[in-house]
C-alpha cells in the first residue's frame, strides 16, 4: 500500500501547509508514554492499551513519512521496562513480533529504513531474528529512517561508549587527549543518526526517562497531555508547529542567529544573481 496514494486530501493539504509555513524537523524522537493509564481509565487491561498504542505508532510513522521527516526514533521498550510484571513484558514482546511480521513489507514498499538501538541480546531470540531481517531488508531504502529503541537506556549506552573508548585507548588506537564530543558520539549506538531536533513526550510527564540524554542536549522538547494511544497525526502536526515557532540558538544570542540568517539569505541571493548572469 502506497501511503501517498491512500492519504486523504484534507491531510495532504494540512501537510502541504506545514511544509510551506513550518520548519519540518529532520529528526523527531518520541517517548511513547501512557498506554497502561489509557487502558486503566477505560477499565481495560493494560495489554489493550499497548495494542491501541500500536495504532498510534502506525499513524505517526505514516504521517512522518509522507510529511518528509527524515528520522523518527521511537522509545518502544526501555531497559527499566524489564522490571514490569512478566505477563505485561510478554504482551509487549508479542506485539513487537506482530508489528515486525505484519508491517515490514508495507514499510519496505514505502521506502522506510528500519534501525534499532539498545541492548539487542536482551531481547527474545524470535524478536532478534525478526529485527535483523527487517534491518537487512530495508537497509538500502532512502525514505524515513525508523529507529526502534528496544531494551534501550541512555545511561547504558553512555557507559558502553566509555568502555569501548577505554578499550581503544588500551589498544593504542586512541589517545585520551584526543577524546572529544565528536568522536565520543561515534561510540554511541546512535552514531549513524543525527541528534533529535524535536523530542515529544506524551502523557504530560516532564522527564526524559533515560532516553537519548546525550543526543537531546540541544533538542526542543514538546510535552503533550494526551496519553500515547490518543496521540495521532494531527497531534504530531501541533508539536511540529510549536517546534517551528521556537528560535534554536545553540548557546548563541538572538542577534547572532538573525545576523547569520541574513548572511545566508544574502549569499543565496548573490549566488542566484551570479548564476543568472552566467546563463546569459
N, C-alpha and C positions, 0 to 999 in steps of 0.2 A: 504494500500500500504506500503510495506516494503522499507524503504529508502536505506538500504544497498543493497538490490536486484536490485532496479531500478537505482542505482548510476552508472554513466558512468565509463568505465575502466580508461580513462585518469584522471578523478577526483580522483578515488581510488588511482592511482599511485602518484598523487600530494599530497594527504593526507598522504600516507604512507611515502613519503619523508619528509614531515613536522614532522610526528611522530618520525622518525628516527633521524632527524637532528636538530629539533627545540624544544624549551621548550613550550609545549602547556599550555596556561593559564588555571587555574582552573575555573576562573570566568571572563567573558567578559561582560562589560556593554556598551551599545551603545546609544548615543544621536542621534536620527534619524532626522536630520535637512535637510531641502531643498526641501521638496515635492512641496510646493507652487511655489518656484522660478523655479523649473524644469518645471512645467506646464506653467508658465508665459513666460519663454524663448521660449517655443514651441507654444505660442499663444493659449494655452488650459485653461480651467477653473481650479482653484485650486483643485477642487474635483478630477479631473483627475490625478493630481499629487499625491494625497493621495491614490488613487486606485493603481497607479503604485508603490507607496511606499510599499503597502501591498504585492506586488510580491517580493520585496526585503526582506521583513520580512520572507516570506515563504522560500526563498532560503537560507537566513542566518541561520534560525532555523534548516533546514535540514542539512546544511553543518556542523554546530556546533555539532549536534547530532552524525553524522557519524564520525566526527573527534575525538570525545571523550571528548569534553568540558563538564564540569560538571554543570556549571551555566551560564546562559545567561539572562541578565536583559536589557529590552528594555524600553526606555523613550518614552512611547506611547502618553501620554497626561499630560501636567503639570497643576498645579493649575492656573498658569498665562494664560494658553490657553483658560480658560473660558471667557477671555476678548475679544476673537476674534469674528468676526461677527456671529450672531446667526445661519445663514444658513451654515456656514463652520463647526461650532460645531456640528450641526445636522448631517452633512455628516460624520464627524469623528466618532460620536457615532453609526451611521448606519453601517459604515464599521467595527467597532468593533463588533457589533452584528453579522454581516455576517461572520466575521472571526471565532468567537466563535461557531456559528451554523455549519459552514461548515468544520472546521478544527479539532475540538476537537477529533472526532473519530480517525482520522489519527494520531494525536499527541499521543493519548492514545495507539494505536496499536504499535507505535514506542517508547513506554515506557517514554514519556515525562511527567514530573510532572509540572503542572501549578500552579503558585502562583501569588498573586497580592499585591502591596503595594500602599498606597495613601489614600486619603480621600474618602473612599468607599461610604459613604452615599450621597456624592455629585453626584454620577453617576445616570443616569436614572434607574428606577426600573427594566426595562427589561434587562439592561446590568448587574445590580447587580445579578439578578436571574441566568443569563447565566454564569456569573463568578463563583458564588457559586457552580453551578452544575459542571462546568469544574474542579474546585479545588477539589471537593469531588470525582469526577470520577477518577481523576488521582493521588490522594494523595499517593497511595502506589507504584507508578511507580519508577523505580530505574535508569532511564536514565537521560537525560538532564533535569535540573530544569529551566523552562522558567518562569521568573518573569516579569509581565507586570506592569510597573509603570503608574498608571492611577489617574488623579487628584492628582498628587504627587508633592511635593516640599520639598527639604531637610530642609529648614528653618522651615516649618510647622512641619516636623517630629521631629526636634530637640526641638522645643518649646513644642510639645506634650510630648516628653520624659521628659522634665523638669517638666511639670505639673504632670505627673504620679509619678515621683520621689518625688515631693513635697507632694503628697497625701500619699505616703508610709511613708514619714518622719512624717507627721501629725498623721498617724495611729499608729506610733511607730514600724513599720516594718523595718525601715531603719534609721541609724544614719547619719547625714551629713558628719561626718569624714570618714565614710565607703564608700562614693561615689568615684568611680574611673573610669578609661576608660573602664575597663572590664564590670562592672555592669551597667554603663551608656548605653553601646551598647545594653544591654538586654531590654532596654525600647524603642528602635527604632523599626520601622516596619520591618527592615531588620535583626532582631535578629537571625533568623534561616538561614541566608545566609552569607557565608564568604565574606570578603571585596573584591572588584574587583581587579584583578591583572592587567587588561588592560581595559582602558576606551577609546572607539573610538568615535570621533565626526566627522560627515560628514559636507559638505558644506564649509569647510575651515575656519570656525569661531573658534577663540581661547578663548572660555569661557565655563564654566561648566553649566551655565543656571540653577542653583539651583538644581542640580542633584547629589545625594549621596555625599554631601560635607564632611560629617564626614567619610564615608566609603572609600573615594578615597584618603585619606591622603597620602598613600604610593603607590597608584596605578600608573602604567605607562600610559601616555596619548598619544594617536595617533590621529592626525588630518588628515583627508582625504579631498582633494579639491573637490571630487565628491559630487554631490547632492545625497540625500539618494536613490531616485529611480534608480540611476546609480550604486549604491553600491551593488555588488553581491559577491558570494563566493570567487572568485579569489582576490577580493579586501580585503576580510577578511583575506585570507591567507597572503597577503602582510603585513597587520597590525600585524599578528602573527609573521612573520619573523622579523619585526622591533622590536617587543617586545622581541623576543628571543635573539637579538643581544645586548640587554642592560644589564648592571650589576645593580641588585637591591641591594642596600646597607643598606637600612633602618636605616640611620644615622651612619653606621659604615664606616671604611676605606676599600679601595680595598684590602689592605694586609690582613685585618681581614677576609674578605669574602673568599679570596683564602686559607688562613690557615684553616678556618672552613671546606671548601670544601675538602681539603686534608685530614683533620682529619676524615671526614665522609667516604671518599674513603678508607682510611686505616682501619677503623673499619669494613667496609664492607668486605674488603679483608681478614682480620683476622677471621671474622665470617665464611666466605666460607672455609678457610683452616681448622678451627676447626670442622666444620660440615663434611668436607671430612674425617678428621681423625676419627671422631666418627663413620662414616659409614663403616670403615674398619673392 
